[in-house]
Amino acid sequence: MSAPTRIAVVGGGTMGAGIAALACRHGIATVLCDVDEAAVDAGVRRVTDELARRVRRGRMTTAEADATAALLTGSADLAAVAGTGLVLEAVPEEPQLKRDLFARVARIAPAAVLASNTSSIPIATIADAVAAPERVLGLHFFNPPGAMRLVELVTTPATAADAAATARALAVAIGKQVVAVADGPGFLVNRCARPYYLEALRIVETGVATAPQVDRACEAAGFPMGPFRLMDTIGIDVSLAVTRSMFEQSGGEPRWQPTLTQEVMAASGKLGRKSGSGFYDYGDDAAPDVGEHAAASAGDAPALVERIVAQLVNEAWFALDAGVARTQDDVDLAMTVGLGHPRGPFAWGRELGLQRVVALLGRLAGRDGDARYRVAAGLMAAAG
């Protein structure tokens, strides 16, 4: 299956414009649609600004940038998606908005594959609004799309094989590594990443360590950013929204229950870098966390990391058991390429030893059998 030669991206924000720029850079004619001319102009500017940055950095010539920009067409009229081979939506994370959009697009472009860039809304929920749900799937890019190499190809039981093949061909054509995953809460990467945040939060809430200590320990173990710095960067409200969505979609899975810390910080407006404070203070007069970071180099650091990793391993086994991922290698690829983890969870499990992981989860569960530490059936069987 070859990649479509002409696609449409609906939504010209940071993500949509980044995907449009990426497609144009790889020779694919792209229509960028948004709600009005001002939004379209802003989206087109984001694309041309990105191309200009690449010229300044010596990554492309002015002539190449001009030729790339010529492949982009902006339009405030959704009818412009007609005749495209694939339409990708990158509009705000509102289920009804995406449903209404795809219902309209399906009528305008009856032969196109309909791809959603949602990070948390079930694809089946969106597909249900379309007369031909076999054309609907997820293409979840990571931010920024020009730099992040992974794309999750998310299919439902209704998704047609040729639609999935077309979407995969497009992702490969624009230089991405594709991991195929089944529809479900958080898909694969967001699902398997939850323990990195939630277990770190539990460690702090129970007084085992401070946020800087946990961050320092994780960064020393090879993670690109500690969980608290990462939540501050993503936005505490954004991280909470994904966790809450997964918790609600699952009917209250204890492993994904949002923590009180997240709820309180989001409600109080301490959202991380974008608000000036979160787990750290980002004001001009903020003092560095030198003292607490030094404390994190104590002998407890490996134990902190091992506790978080044990839950990463466990969640990966749950995902494999549920059929969200096809293979252990797919999960490890997703977590290393998608998030920059130093090892995938299955590689971590082999390194630590599965019996050791199961024993640690048992100790964390305690005598009352805290359901957050319930061991995945596949992990229990593999540990022997």
The 8 nearest C-alpha neighbors of each residue, nearest first, counted from 0:
[[1, 165, 164, 168, 2, 161, 167, 3],
 [2, 0, 168, 3, 165, 169, 164, 4],
 [1, 3, 169, 168, 165, 4, 172, 0],
 [4, 2, 84, 5, 1, 169, 6, 85],
 [3, 5, 27, 28, 2, 6, 84, 26],
 [6, 4, 28, 83, 3, 27, 29, 84],
 [7, 5, 83, 85, 29, 84, 86, 30],
 [6, 8, 30, 86, 29, 80, 31, 87],
 [7, 9, 87, 31, 88, 86, 30, 32],
 [10, 8, 32, 88, 89, 33, 31, 87],
 [9, 11, 90, 89, 33, 15, 12, 32],
 [12, 10, 42, 15, 16, 33, 39, 31],
 [11, 13, 15, 14, 16, 10, 42, 89],
 [12, 14, 16, 15, 17, 11, 45, 42],
 [13, 15, 17, 16, 12, 18, 89, 142],
 [16, 14, 11, 89, 18, 12, 10, 17],
 [15, 17, 11, 19, 18, 13, 14, 42],
 [16, 18, 14, 20, 15, 19, 144, 13],
 [17, 19, 21, 15, 20, 16, 144, 22],
 [20, 18, 16, 22, 21, 17, 15, 23],
 [21, 19, 17, 23, 46, 18, 22, 16],
 [20, 22, 18, 24, 19, 23, 145, 17],
 [21, 23, 19, 25, 27, 24, 20, 173],
 [22, 24, 27, 26, 20, 25, 21, 67],
 [25, 23, 21, 22, 26, 67, 20, 27],
 [26, 24, 22, 23, 173, 27, 21, 172],
 [25, 27, 23, 24, 28, 22, 67, 70],
 [28, 26, 23, 4, 22, 5, 25, 29],
 [29, 27, 5, 70, 23, 71, 4, 6],
 [30, 28, 6, 71, 7, 5, 27, 70],
 [29, 31, 7, 72, 73, 71, 8, 32],
 [32, 30, 73, 8, 7, 9, 72, 74],
 [33, 31, 9, 74, 75, 73, 10, 8],
 [32, 34, 10, 75, 39, 35, 38, 9],
 [33, 35, 75, 38, 32, 36, 39, 76],
 [36, 34, 75, 38, 37, 33, 39, 76],
 [35, 37, 39, 38, 75, 40, 34, 74],
 [38, 36, 40, 39, 35, 41, 34, 42],
 [37, 39, 41, 35, 36, 40, 33, 42],
 [40, 38, 36, 42, 33, 41, 37, 73],
 [39, 41, 43, 37, 42, 38, 36, 44],
 [40, 42, 44, 38, 39, 43, 37, 45],
 [43, 41, 11, 39, 45, 44, 40, 16],
 [42, 44, 46, 40, 45, 41, 39, 47],
 [45, 43, 47, 41, 46, 42, 48, 40],
 [44, 46, 42, 48, 43, 47, 16, 49],
 [45, 47, 43, 49, 20, 44, 48, 16],
 [48, 46, 50, 44, 49, 45, 51, 43],
 [49, 47, 51, 45, 50, 46, 44, 52],
 [50, 48, 52, 46, 47, 51, 45, 53],
 [49, 51, 47, 53, 52, 48, 64, 46],
 [50, 52, 48, 54, 53, 49, 47, 55],
 [53, 51, 55, 49, 54, 50, 56, 48],
 [52, 54, 58, 50, 56, 51, 55, 59],
 [53, 55, 59, 51, 57, 52, 56, 60],
 [56, 54, 52, 53, 57, 51, 58, 59],
 [57, 55, 53, 54, 58, 52, 59, 51],
 [56, 58, 54, 55, 59, 53, 60, 52],
 [59, 57, 53, 56, 54, 60, 55, 52],
 [60, 58, 54, 57, 53, 63, 64, 61],
 [61, 59, 63, 62, 54, 64, 57, 58],
 [60, 62, 64, 63, 65, 54, 59, 51],
 [63, 61, 65, 60, 64, 66, 59, 67],
 [64, 62, 60, 66, 65, 61, 59, 67],
 [63, 65, 67, 61, 62, 66, 50, 68],
 [64, 66, 62, 68, 67, 63, 61, 69],
 [67, 65, 63, 69, 64, 68, 62, 70],
 [66, 68, 64, 69, 65, 70, 23, 24],
 [69, 67, 65, 70, 71, 66, 64, 47],
 [68, 70, 66, 67, 71, 65, 72, 28],
 [69, 71, 28, 68, 67, 23, 29, 72],
 [72, 70, 29, 69, 68, 30, 28, 73],
 [73, 71, 30, 31, 29, 74, 70, 69],
 [72, 74, 31, 30, 32, 39, 43, 71],
 [75, 73, 32, 76, 31, 39, 72, 79],
 [74, 76, 35, 33, 32, 36, 34, 39],
 [77, 75, 78, 74, 79, 32, 33, 34],
 [76, 78, 79, 80, 75, 32, 74, 104],
 [77, 79, 76, 80, 81, 107, 104, 108],
 [78, 80, 77, 81, 76, 74, 30, 32],
 [81, 79, 78, 7, 83, 77, 82, 108],
 [82, 80, 108, 79, 107, 83, 78, 109],
 [81, 83, 108, 80, 84, 111, 110, 5],
 [84, 82, 6, 5, 85, 81, 80, 111],
 [85, 83, 111, 3, 6, 5, 112, 82],
 [84, 86, 112, 111, 6, 83, 113, 7],
 [87, 85, 7, 113, 6, 8, 114, 112],
 [88, 86, 114, 8, 115, 113, 7, 9],
 [87, 89, 9, 115, 8, 90, 116, 10],
 [88, 90, 10, 15, 116, 9, 87, 14],
 [89, 91, 10, 88, 92, 9, 97, 15],
 [92, 90, 93, 89, 96, 97, 10, 117],
 [93, 91, 94, 90, 117, 120, 97, 119],
 [92, 94, 96, 91, 95, 97, 90, 120],
 [95, 93, 97, 96, 98, 92, 120, 125],
 [94, 96, 98, 97, 93, 99, 125, 100],
 [97, 95, 99, 93, 94, 98, 100, 91],
 [96, 98, 100, 94, 95, 99, 101, 93],
 [99, 97, 125, 95, 101, 100, 128, 96],
 [100, 98, 102, 96, 97, 101, 95, 103],
 [99, 101, 97, 103, 98, 102, 96, 104],
 [102, 100, 104, 103, 98, 99, 105, 97],
 [101, 103, 129, 99, 105, 100, 104, 128],
 [104, 102, 101, 100, 106, 105, 99, 107],
 [103, 105, 101, 107, 106, 102, 108, 100],
 [106, 104, 109, 102, 108, 103, 107, 101],
 [105, 107, 104, 103, 109, 108, 102, 101],
 [106, 108, 104, 81, 105, 109, 78, 103],
 [109, 107, 81, 105, 111, 110, 106, 104],
 [110, 108, 105, 106, 111, 107, 104, 81],
 [111, 109, 108, 112, 84, 82, 105, 83],
 [112, 110, 84, 85, 108, 109, 113, 83],
 [111, 113, 85, 134, 162, 86, 114, 135],
 [114, 112, 135, 86, 134, 85, 87, 111],
 [115, 113, 87, 136, 137, 138, 135, 86],
 [116, 114, 137, 88, 117, 87, 138, 136],
 [115, 117, 139, 138, 89, 137, 88, 140],
 [118, 116, 115, 119, 120, 139, 92, 137],
 [117, 119, 139, 120, 116, 185, 189, 186],
 [118, 120, 185, 117, 241, 121, 184, 244],
 [119, 121, 117, 122, 118, 94, 124, 92],
 [122, 120, 123, 124, 183, 182, 119, 184],
 [121, 123, 125, 124, 126, 182, 120, 136],
 [122, 124, 126, 121, 125, 127, 155, 182],
 [125, 123, 122, 121, 127, 126, 120, 128],
 [124, 126, 98, 122, 123, 127, 128, 97],
 [127, 125, 132, 123, 128, 129, 124, 135],
 [126, 128, 124, 125, 129, 123, 132, 130],
 [129, 127, 126, 98, 102, 125, 130, 99],
 [130, 128, 102, 131, 126, 132, 127, 101],
 [129, 131, 132, 128, 127, 102, 105, 126],
 [130, 132, 129, 133, 134, 135, 126, 105],
 [133, 131, 126, 134, 135, 129, 130, 157],
 [132, 134, 158, 159, 157, 131, 135, 162],
 [135, 133, 112, 132, 113, 162, 131, 158],
 [136, 134, 113, 132, 133, 126, 114, 158],
 [137, 135, 114, 154, 153, 122, 113, 115],
 [136, 138, 153, 115, 114, 152, 139, 116],
 [139, 137, 152, 116, 151, 114, 115, 140],
 [138, 140, 116, 151, 150, 137, 117, 118],
 [141, 139, 150, 144, 138, 116, 142, 151],
 [140, 142, 144, 147, 143, 139, 149, 150],
 [143, 141, 144, 147, 140, 14, 146, 145],
 [142, 144, 145, 146, 141, 147, 14, 17],
 [145, 143, 142, 147, 146, 141, 17, 140],
 [144, 146, 143, 21, 147, 17, 18, 148],
 [145, 147, 144, 143, 148, 142, 141, 149],
 [148, 146, 144, 141, 149, 143, 145, 142],
 [147, 149, 175, 176, 146, 336, 337, 150],
 [150, 148, 176, 337, 175, 147, 177, 336],
 [149, 151, 140, 177, 139, 176, 152, 175],
 [150, 152, 139, 178, 138, 177, 153, 179],
 [153, 151, 179, 138, 137, 180, 178, 150],
 [154, 152, 137, 180, 181, 182, 136, 151],
 [155, 153, 136, 181, 158, 182, 137, 152],
 [154, 156, 157, 158, 182, 181, 123, 122],
 [157, 155, 158, 154, 181, 159, 182, 133],
 [158, 156, 133, 155, 132, 159, 154, 135],
 [159, 157, 133, 155, 154, 156, 134, 135],
 [160, 158, 133, 162, 161, 157, 134, 163],
 [159, 161, 163, 162, 164, 158, 133, 165],
 [160, 162, 164, 163, 159, 165, 0, 158],
 [163, 161, 165, 159, 164, 160, 112, 134],
 [162, 164, 166, 160, 161, 165, 167, 159],
 [163, 165, 161, 167, 162, 166, 168, 0],
 [166, 164, 168, 162, 163, 167, 2, 0],
 [167, 165, 163, 169, 168, 164, 170, 162],
 [166, 168, 164, 170, 169, 165, 163, 171],
 [169, 167, 2, 165, 171, 166, 170, 1],
 [168, 170, 2, 172, 166, 167, 171, 165],
 [169, 171, 167, 175, 173, 172, 168, 166],
 [170, 172, 175, 174, 168, 173, 169, 167],
 [173, 171, 169, 170, 174, 168, 2, 25],
 [174, 172, 170, 171, 25, 175, 22, 169],
 [173, 175, 171, 172, 170, 176, 148, 25],
 [176, 174, 148, 171, 170, 149, 173, 177],
 [175, 177, 149, 148, 150, 171, 178, 174],
 [178, 176, 150, 151, 149, 175, 179, 152],
 [177, 179, 151, 152, 329, 180, 150, 333],
 [180, 178, 152, 151, 153, 177, 181, 324],
 [181, 179, 153, 324, 323, 152, 178, 187],
 [180, 182, 323, 154, 153, 155, 183, 324],
 [181, 183, 155, 153, 154, 186, 122, 121],
 [182, 184, 186, 121, 185, 181, 323, 122],
 [185, 183, 245, 186, 248, 119, 121, 190],
 [184, 186, 190, 189, 119, 245, 187, 183],
 [185, 187, 183, 184, 182, 190, 188, 189],
 [188, 186, 190, 189, 191, 185, 180, 323],
 [189, 187, 191, 190, 192, 186, 333, 334],
 [190, 188, 185, 192, 191, 187, 193, 186],
 [189, 191, 185, 187, 188, 192, 193, 186],
 [190, 192, 188, 189, 193, 314, 315, 187],
 [191, 193, 189, 190, 195, 194, 188, 311],
 [192, 194, 195, 190, 196, 191, 197, 189],
 [195, 193, 197, 198, 196, 192, 311, 310],
 [196, 194, 193, 192, 197, 198, 307, 226],
 [197, 195, 199, 194, 226, 193, 198, 200],
 [196, 198, 194, 200, 199, 195, 193, 201],
 [197, 199, 201, 194, 200, 196, 307, 195],
 [198, 200, 202, 196, 197, 201, 195, 203],
 [199, 201, 197, 203, 198, 202, 204, 196],
 [202, 200, 204, 198, 203, 199, 205, 197],
 [201, 203, 199, 207, 200, 205, 204, 198],
 [202, 204, 206, 200, 208, 201, 205, 209],
 [205, 203, 201, 206, 202, 200, 260, 207],
 [206, 204, 203, 202, 207, 201, 208, 200],
 [207, 205, 203, 204, 208, 202, 209, 201],
 [206, 208, 202, 205, 203, 209, 204, 201],
 [209, 207, 203, 206, 212, 202, 213, 210],
 [210, 208, 212, 203, 211, 213, 206, 207],
 [209, 211, 213, 212, 214, 227, 203, 208],
 [212, 210, 214, 213, 209, 292, 215, 291],
 [213, 211, 295, 215, 209, 210, 214, 292],
 [214, 212, 216, 210, 211, 215, 217, 209],
 [215, 213, 225, 211, 217, 212, 216, 218],
 [214, 216, 212, 218, 213, 217, 295, 211],
 [215, 217, 300, 213, 219, 214, 218, 212],
 [218, 216, 220, 214, 219, 225, 215, 222],
 [217, 219, 222, 221, 215, 220, 216, 225],
 [218, 220, 216, 217, 221, 215, 222, 214],
 [221, 219, 217, 218, 222, 216, 304, 341],
 [222, 220, 218, 341, 219, 223, 217, 340],
 [221, 223, 218, 340, 224, 217, 341, 220],
 [224, 222, 218, 221, 339, 225, 340, 341],
 [225, 223, 222, 218, 229, 228, 226, 214],
 [224, 226, 214, 217, 228, 218, 227, 229],
 [227, 225, 229, 196, 228, 214, 230, 195],
 [228, 226, 230, 229, 225, 231, 210, 278],
 [229, 227, 231, 225, 230, 226, 232, 224],
 [228, 230, 226, 232, 227, 231, 224, 225],
 [231, 229, 227, 233, 232, 235, 228, 234],
 [232, 230, 271, 228, 234, 229, 272, 233],
 [231, 233, 229, 230, 234, 272, 228, 271],
 [234, 232, 230, 231, 229, 237, 235, 238],
 [235, 233, 237, 231, 270, 236, 271, 232],
 [234, 236, 270, 238, 230, 237, 231, 239],
 [235, 237, 239, 265, 234, 238, 270, 240],
 [238, 236, 240, 234, 239, 235, 241, 233],
 [237, 239, 235, 241, 240, 236, 234, 242],
 [238, 240, 236, 242, 237, 241, 243, 235],
 [241, 239, 237, 243, 242, 238, 244, 236],
 [242, 240, 244, 238, 239, 243, 119, 245],
 [243, 241, 239, 245, 244, 240, 257, 246],
 [242, 244, 246, 240, 245, 241, 239, 257],
 [245, 243, 241, 247, 242, 246, 240, 248],
 [244, 246, 184, 248, 242, 243, 247, 185],
 [247, 245, 243, 251, 255, 249, 244, 248],
 [246, 248, 244, 250, 249, 245, 251, 243],
 [249, 247, 245, 250, 246, 244, 184, 251],
 [250, 248, 246, 247, 251, 252, 245, 184],
 [249, 251, 247, 248, 252, 246, 245, 253],
 [250, 252, 246, 249, 247, 253, 256, 255],
 [251, 253, 254, 249, 255, 246, 250, 256],
 [254, 252, 371, 256, 255, 251, 370, 246],
 [255, 253, 371, 252, 256, 372, 370, 194],
 [256, 254, 246, 253, 252, 242, 257, 245],
 [255, 257, 253, 246, 254, 258, 252, 251],
 [258, 256, 243, 242, 255, 259, 261, 239],
 [259, 257, 260, 261, 256, 262, 200, 197],
 [258, 260, 262, 261, 263, 257, 264, 204],
 [261, 259, 263, 258, 262, 264, 200, 204],
 [262, 260, 264, 258, 259, 263, 265, 239],
 [261, 263, 259, 265, 260, 264, 266, 258],
 [264, 262, 266, 260, 265, 261, 259, 267],
 [263, 265, 269, 267, 261, 266, 262, 260],
 [264, 266, 236, 268, 262, 267, 263, 269],
 [265, 267, 263, 264, 268, 262, 269, 261],
 [266, 268, 264, 265, 269, 263, 270, 262],
 [269, 267, 265, 270, 266, 264, 274, 277],
 [270, 268, 277, 264, 276, 267, 265, 271],
 [269, 271, 235, 277, 234, 268, 274, 265],
 [272, 270, 231, 277, 276, 234, 273, 274],
 [271, 273, 275, 274, 231, 232, 276, 281],
 [272, 274, 271, 275, 270, 234, 276, 232],
 [275, 273, 272, 270, 276, 271, 269, 268],
 [276, 274, 281, 272, 282, 273, 271, 280],
 [277, 275, 280, 271, 281, 269, 274, 279],
 [276, 278, 271, 269, 279, 270, 231, 280],
 [277, 279, 227, 231, 276, 271, 280, 210],
 [280, 278, 277, 276, 281, 271, 231, 228],
 [279, 281, 276, 285, 282, 275, 277, 278],
 [282, 280, 275, 276, 285, 272, 279, 283],
 [281, 283, 285, 284, 275, 280, 276, 286],
 [284, 282, 285, 281, 286, 280, 275, 287],
 [283, 285, 282, 286, 281, 280, 287, 275],
 [286, 284, 282, 283, 280, 281, 287, 279],
 [285, 287, 284, 288, 280, 289, 283, 282],
 [288, 286, 289, 285, 290, 280, 279, 292],
 [287, 289, 291, 290, 292, 286, 211, 279],
 [290, 288, 292, 287, 291, 293, 286, 294],
 [291, 289, 293, 292, 288, 294, 287, 295],
 [290, 292, 294, 293, 289, 288, 211, 212],
 [293, 291, 295, 289, 294, 290, 211, 212],
 [292, 294, 290, 295, 291, 296, 289, 297],
 [295, 293, 291, 292, 296, 297, 290, 212],
 [294, 296, 212, 292, 293, 297, 215, 216],
 [295, 297, 294, 293, 300, 298, 216, 292],
 [298, 296, 295, 299, 294, 300, 293, 301],
 [297, 299, 300, 296, 301, 302, 295, 294],
 [298, 300, 302, 297, 301, 303, 295, 296],
 [299, 301, 216, 303, 302, 298, 297, 295],
 [302, 300, 304, 303, 299, 305, 298, 216],
 [301, 303, 305, 299, 300, 304, 306, 298],
 [304, 302, 300, 306, 301, 305, 299, 307],
 [303, 305, 301, 307, 306, 302, 217, 308],
 [306, 304, 308, 302, 307, 303, 309, 301],
 [305, 307, 309, 303, 304, 308, 302, 310],
 [308, 306, 304, 310, 309, 305, 198, 195],
 [307, 309, 311, 305, 310, 306, 304, 312],
 [310, 308, 312, 306, 356, 311, 307, 305],
 [309, 311, 313, 312, 308, 307, 194, 314],
 [312, 310, 308, 314, 309, 313, 194, 344],
 [313, 311, 344, 309, 315, 310, 314, 348],
 [312, 314, 310, 316, 315, 311, 375, 309],
 [315, 313, 317, 311, 316, 312, 191, 310],
 [314, 316, 318, 312, 317, 313, 191, 311],
 [315, 317, 319, 313, 318, 314, 378, 375],
 [316, 318, 314, 320, 375, 315, 319, 321],
 [319, 317, 315, 321, 323, 316, 320, 324],
 [318, 320, 316, 322, 324, 321, 317, 323],
 [319, 321, 317, 318, 322, 316, 377, 376],
 [322, 320, 318, 319, 323, 317, 324, 316],
 [321, 323, 319, 324, 320, 325, 318, 181],
 [324, 322, 181, 318, 180, 321, 319, 187],
 [325, 323, 180, 319, 322, 326, 318, 330],
 [324, 326, 322, 329, 319, 323, 180, 327],
 [327, 325, 329, 328, 324, 330, 319, 331],
 [326, 328, 330, 329, 331, 345, 325, 319],
 [327, 329, 331, 326, 330, 332, 345, 343],
 [330, 328, 332, 326, 327, 331, 333, 178],
 [331, 329, 333, 327, 328, 332, 334, 324],
 [330, 343, 332, 328, 334, 333, 329, 344],
 [333, 331, 329, 335, 330, 334, 336, 328],
 [334, 332, 330, 337, 331, 336, 335, 329],
 [333, 335, 337, 338, 331, 332, 343, 336],
 [334, 336, 339, 340, 332, 338, 337, 333],
 [337, 335, 339, 333, 332, 334, 338, 149],
 [336, 338, 333, 149, 334, 335, 339, 148],
 [339, 337, 334, 340, 335, 336, 333, 188],
 [338, 340, 335, 336, 337, 341, 223, 334],
 [339, 341, 335, 222, 342, 338, 334, 343],
 [340, 342, 221, 222, 339, 335, 343, 220],
 [343, 341, 340, 346, 347, 335, 344, 331],
 [342, 331, 344, 346, 345, 334, 335, 347],
 [345, 343, 312, 347, 346, 311, 348, 331],
 [344, 346, 348, 347, 343, 312, 349, 327],
 [345, 347, 349, 343, 348, 344, 342, 350],
 [348, 346, 344, 350, 345, 349, 342, 351],
 [347, 349, 345, 351, 346, 350, 353, 352],
 [348, 350, 352, 346, 347, 351, 345, 353],
 [349, 351, 347, 348, 352, 346, 353, 345],
 [352, 350, 348, 349, 347, 353, 355, 356],
 [351, 353, 349, 355, 354, 348, 350, 356],
 [352, 354, 356, 382, 355, 348, 357, 349],
 [355, 353, 382, 357, 356, 352, 358, 383],
 [354, 356, 358, 353, 352, 357, 359, 351],
 [357, 355, 353, 359, 354, 309, 358, 360],
 [358, 356, 354, 360, 359, 355, 361, 353],
 [357, 359, 361, 355, 356, 360, 354, 362],
 [360, 358, 362, 356, 361, 357, 355, 363],
 [361, 359, 363, 357, 362, 358, 372, 364],
 [360, 362, 358, 364, 359, 363, 357, 365],
 [363, 361, 359, 365, 364, 360, 358, 366],
 [362, 364, 360, 365, 361, 359, 372, 369],
 [365, 363, 369, 368, 361, 372, 362, 360],
 [366, 364, 362, 363, 367, 368, 361, 369],
 [365, 367, 368, 364, 369, 362, 361, 363],
 [368, 366, 365, 369, 364, 370, 363, 361],
 [367, 369, 364, 365, 366, 370, 373, 372],
 [370, 368, 364, 371, 367, 372, 365, 373],
 [371, 369, 373, 372, 368, 253, 364, 254],
 [370, 372, 254, 253, 369, 373, 364, 255],
 [373, 371, 370, 364, 360, 369, 374, 363],
 [372, 374, 370, 371, 375, 369, 364, 360],
 [373, 375, 372, 376, 313, 379, 378, 357],
 [376, 374, 378, 317, 377, 316, 313, 379],
 [377, 375, 379, 378, 380, 374, 320, 317],
 [378, 376, 380, 379, 375, 316, 381, 320],
 [377, 379, 381, 375, 380, 376, 316, 382],
 [378, 380, 376, 382, 377, 381, 375, 374],
 [381, 379, 377, 383, 378, 382, 376, 375],
 [380, 382, 378, 383, 379, 377, 353, 376],
 [381, 383, 353, 354, 379, 380, 378, 357],
 [382, 380, 381, 379, 354, 353, 378, 357]]
